[in-house]
Amino acid sequence: MIENIIAKAGSAYILAMEYFSIMSDMDRLMDEKSKTEDETIRNYLDDKYDSLAEKLFEVQERLKKTEVKW
């Protein structure tokens, strides 16, 4: 039983770290976007941001499904 709790808590921790890493990447992209006026680069950064937003949603859903019960 305790092994199961530890495994699920570890999985939740890994997912949470991935979630925060993606959020950090998204923040960095928006910072880069604010520093450029080149429309091509801005569109590229928007596409990367959208891709990260999809990945963030997927990680968020997996995190919601991870239950750690005592």
N, CA and C atoms as an extended XYZ file, in Angstrom:
210
Properties=species:S:1:pos:R:3:atomname:S:1:resname:S:1:resid:I:1 pbc="F F F"
N         0.809       -1.189        0.000 N   MET     1
C         0.000        0.000        0.000 CA  MET     1
C         0.861        1.265        0.000 C   MET     1
N         1.845        1.329        0.872 N   ILE     2
C         2.682        2.526        0.943 CA  ILE     2
C         3.464        2.720       -0.351 C   ILE     2
N         3.840        1.600       -0.997 N   GLU     3
C         4.564        1.703       -2.266 CA  GLU     3
C         3.705        2.384       -3.321 C   GLU     3
N         2.417        2.063       -3.319 N   ASN     4
C         1.483        2.654       -4.277 CA  ASN     4
C         1.341        4.160       -4.037 C   ASN     4
N         1.247        4.548       -2.786 N   ILE     5
C         1.130        5.970       -2.441 CA  ILE     5
C         2.385        6.719       -2.880 C   ILE     5
N         3.543        6.140       -2.606 N   ILE     6
C         4.804        6.780       -2.985 CA  ILE     6
C         4.917        6.892       -4.498 C   ILE     6
N         4.529        5.848       -5.216 N   ALA     7
C         4.599        5.864       -6.680 CA  ALA     7
C         3.687        6.940       -7.258 C   ALA     7
N         2.463        7.020       -6.746 N   LYS     8
C         1.524        8.024       -7.257 CA  LYS     8
C         1.964        9.438       -6.891 C   LYS     8
N         2.494        9.605       -5.688 N   ALA     9
C         2.993       10.922       -5.290 CA  ALA     9
C         4.174       11.325       -6.167 C   ALA     9
N         5.025       10.370       -6.489 N   GLY    10
C         6.150       10.642       -7.380 CA  GLY    10
C         5.678       11.040       -8.762 C   GLY    10
N         4.663       10.338       -9.263 N   SER    11
C         4.101       10.673      -10.575 CA  SER    11
C         3.494       12.066      -10.567 C   SER    11
N         2.773       12.391       -9.511 N   ALA    12
C         2.164       13.720       -9.400 CA  ALA    12
C         3.243       14.796       -9.342 C   ALA    12
N         4.316       14.527       -8.630 N   TYR    13
C         5.418       15.491       -8.529 CA  TYR    13
C         6.057       15.731       -9.897 C   TYR    13
N         6.301       14.662      -10.637 N   ILE    14
C         6.907       14.781      -11.968 CA  ILE    14
C         5.996       15.570      -12.898 C   ILE    14
N         4.702       15.279      -12.860 N   LEU    15
C         3.751       16.016      -13.695 CA  LEU    15
C         3.698       17.492      -13.300 C   LEU    15
N         3.729       17.762      -12.016 N   ALA    16
C         3.704       19.156      -11.558 CA  ALA    16
C         4.953       19.900      -12.019 C   ALA    16
N         6.099       19.253      -11.962 N   MET    17
C         7.337       19.884      -12.424 CA  MET    17
C         7.275       20.150      -13.929 C   MET    17
N         6.721       19.205      -14.690 N   GLU    18
C         6.553       19.402      -16.133 CA  GLU    18
C         5.606       20.573      -16.400 C   GLU    18
N         4.534       20.648      -15.627 N   TYR    19
C         3.550       21.726      -15.754 CA  TYR    19
C         4.213       23.092      -15.543 C   TYR    19
N         4.982       23.217      -14.466 N   PHE    20
C         5.634       24.494      -14.173 CA  PHE    20
C         6.729       24.823      -15.182 C   PHE    20
N         7.380       23.809      -15.711 N   SER    21
C         8.393       24.031      -16.740 CA  SER    21
C         7.759       24.596      -18.009 C   SER    21
N         6.617       24.047      -18.399 N   ILE    22
C         5.909       24.538      -19.582 CA  ILE    22
C         5.451       25.974      -19.351 C   ILE    22
N         4.932       26.251      -18.156 N   MET    23
C         4.498       27.619      -17.847 CA  MET    23
C         5.672       28.595      -17.952 C   MET    23
N         6.827       28.182      -17.495 N   SER    24
C         8.019       29.021      -17.572 CA  SER    24
C         8.407       29.274      -19.028 C   SER    24
N         8.342       28.226      -19.852 N   ASP    25
C         8.649       28.375      -21.278 CA  ASP    25
C         7.666       29.327      -21.953 C   ASP    25
N         6.404       29.229      -21.583 N   MET    26
C         5.387       30.114      -22.158 CA  MET    26
C         5.661       31.565      -21.769 C   MET    26
N         6.038       31.777      -20.536 N   ASP    27
C         6.361       33.124      -20.065 CA  ASP    27
C         7.567       33.686      -20.820 C   ASP    27
N         8.576       32.840      -21.030 N   ARG    28
C         9.771       33.259      -21.762 CA  ARG    28
C         9.427       33.644      -23.198 C   ARG    28
N         8.546       32.856      -23.845 N   LEU    29
C         8.133       33.174      -25.214 CA  LEU    29
C         7.420       34.521      -25.282 C   LEU    29
N         6.550       34.788      -24.330 N   MET    30
C         5.843       36.070      -24.331 CA  MET    30
C         6.804       37.230      -24.084 C   MET    30
N         7.815       36.986      -23.273 N   ASP    31
C         8.827       38.015      -23.041 CA  ASP    31
C         9.603       38.298      -24.330 C   ASP    31
N         9.982       37.231      -25.043 N   GLU    32
C        10.682       37.397      -26.318 CA  GLU    32
C         9.800       38.121      -27.327 C   GLU    32
N         8.525       37.767      -27.343 N   LYS    33
C         7.598       38.393      -28.289 CA  LYS    33
C         7.489       39.896      -28.029 C   LYS    33
N         7.495       40.281      -26.776 N   SER    34
C         7.363       41.705      -26.449 CA  SER    34
C         8.594       42.514      -26.861 C   SER    34
N         9.708       41.831      -27.103 N   LYS    35
C        10.952       42.515      -27.450 CA  LYS    35
C        11.182       42.642      -28.951 C   LYS    35
N        10.313       42.050      -29.759 N   THR    36
C        10.523       42.108      -31.205 CA  THR    36
C         9.341       42.772      -31.902 C   THR    36
N         9.644       43.393      -33.010 N   GLU    37
C         8.594       44.002      -33.824 CA  GLU    37
C         8.448       43.280      -35.154 C   GLU    37
N         9.327       42.314      -35.421 N   ASP    38
C         9.272       41.540      -36.658 CA  ASP    38
C         8.045       40.626      -36.622 C   ASP    38
N         7.128       40.850      -37.538 N   GLU    39
C         5.856       40.107      -37.542 CA  GLU    39
C         6.060       38.612      -37.779 C   GLU    39
N         7.041       38.250      -38.588 N   THR    40
C         7.324       36.833      -38.847 CA  THR    40
C         7.751       36.133      -37.560 C   THR    40
N         8.617       36.768      -36.822 N   ILE    41
C         9.078       36.191      -35.555 CA  ILE    41
C         7.937       36.143      -34.550 C   ILE    41
N         7.126       37.176      -34.510 N   ARG    42
C         5.984       37.206      -33.583 CA  ARG    42
C         5.008       36.069      -33.892 C   ARG    42
N         4.756       35.817      -35.174 N   ASN    43
C         3.867       34.718      -35.563 CA  ASN    43
C         4.466       33.369      -35.183 C   ASN    43
N         5.772       33.228      -35.380 N   TYR    44
C         6.458       31.995      -34.999 CA  TYR    44
C         6.330       31.762      -33.488 C   TYR    44
N         6.554       32.807      -32.713 N   LEU    45
C         6.443       32.688      -31.257 CA  LEU    45
C         5.009       32.384      -30.830 C   LEU    45
N         4.040       32.950      -31.533 N   ASP    46
C         2.634       32.636      -31.250 CA  ASP    46
C         2.344       31.159      -31.491 C   ASP    46
N         2.882       30.622      -32.588 N   ASP    47
C         2.687       29.203      -32.892 CA  ASP    47
C         3.315       28.322      -31.819 C   ASP    47
N         4.523       28.676      -31.392 N   LYS    48
C         5.179       27.909      -30.331 CA  LYS    48
C         4.384       28.002      -29.028 C   LYS    48
N         3.857       29.185      -28.742 N   TYR    49
C         3.057       29.389      -27.536 CA  TYR    49
C         1.801       28.512      -27.579 C   TYR    49
N         1.134       28.485      -28.729 N   ASP    50
C        -0.070       27.662      -28.869 CA  ASP    50
C         0.246       26.186      -28.676 C   ASP    50
N         1.378       25.755      -29.207 N   SER    51
C         1.796       24.368      -29.035 CA  SER    51
C         2.036       24.050      -27.556 C   SER    51
N         2.688       24.965      -26.865 N   LEU    52
C         2.925       24.768      -25.431 CA  LEU    52
C         1.622       24.799      -24.641 C   LEU    52
N         0.682       25.624      -25.061 N   ALA    53
C        -0.612       25.694      -24.372 CA  ALA    53
C        -1.341       24.357      -24.475 C   ALA    53
N        -1.264       23.720      -25.644 N   GLU    54
C        -1.880       22.399      -25.809 CA  GLU    54
C        -1.202       21.377      -24.910 C   GLU    54
N         0.125       21.420      -24.873 N   LYS    55
C         0.870       20.493      -24.030 CA  LYS    55
C         0.546       20.734      -22.554 C   LYS    55
N         0.428       21.997      -22.169 N   LEU    56
C         0.082       22.342      -20.792 CA  LEU    56
C        -1.278       21.768      -20.415 C   LEU    56
N        -2.237       21.876      -21.318 N   PHE    57
C        -3.568       21.335      -21.065 CA  PHE    57
C        -3.505       19.819      -20.874 C   PHE    57
N        -2.731       19.129      -21.719 N   GLU    58
C        -2.598       17.676      -21.601 CA  GLU    58
C        -1.992       17.285      -20.254 C   GLU    58
N        -0.955       17.989      -19.848 N   VAL    59
C        -0.315       17.695      -18.561 CA  VAL    59
C        -1.282       17.988      -17.418 C   VAL    59
N        -2.029       19.071      -17.533 N   GLN    60
C        -3.004       19.434      -16.506 CA  GLN    60
C        -4.062       18.335      -16.363 C   GLN    60
N        -4.527       17.798      -17.470 N   GLU    61
C        -5.529       16.734      -17.416 CA  GLU    61
C        -4.953       15.465      -16.793 C   GLU    61
N        -3.709       15.125      -17.133 N   ARG    62
C        -3.076       13.949      -16.530 CA  ARG    62
C        -2.878       14.159      -15.034 C   ARG    62
N        -2.537       15.379      -14.653 N   LEU    63
C        -2.344       15.690      -13.238 CA  LEU    63
C        -3.655       15.565      -12.470 C   LEU    63
N        -4.749       15.993      -13.086 N   LYS    64
C        -6.063       15.880      -12.440 CA  LYS    64
C        -6.441       14.421      -12.194 C   LYS    64
N        -6.013       13.528      -13.089 N   LYS    65
C        -6.363       12.112      -12.977 CA  LYS    65
C        -5.493       11.369      -11.972 C   LYS    65
N        -4.402       11.982      -11.558 N   THR    66
C        -3.498       11.335      -10.613 CA  THR    66
C        -4.021       11.555       -9.201 C   THR    66
N        -4.424       10.474       -8.580 N   GLU    67
C        -4.972       10.554       -7.222 CA  GLU    67
C        -4.005        9.907       -6.243 C   GLU    67
N        -3.719       10.620       -5.198 N   VAL    68
C        -2.893       10.079       -4.125 CA  VAL    68
C        -3.778       10.011       -2.889 C   VAL    68
N        -4.142        8.793       -2.512 N   LYS    69
C        -5.029        8.599       -1.353 CA  LYS    69
C        -4.262        7.929       -0.229 C   LYS    69
N        -4.519        8.388        0.964 N   TRP    70
C        -3.903        7.802        2.156 CA  TRP    70
C        -4.756        6.732        2.723 C   TRP    70
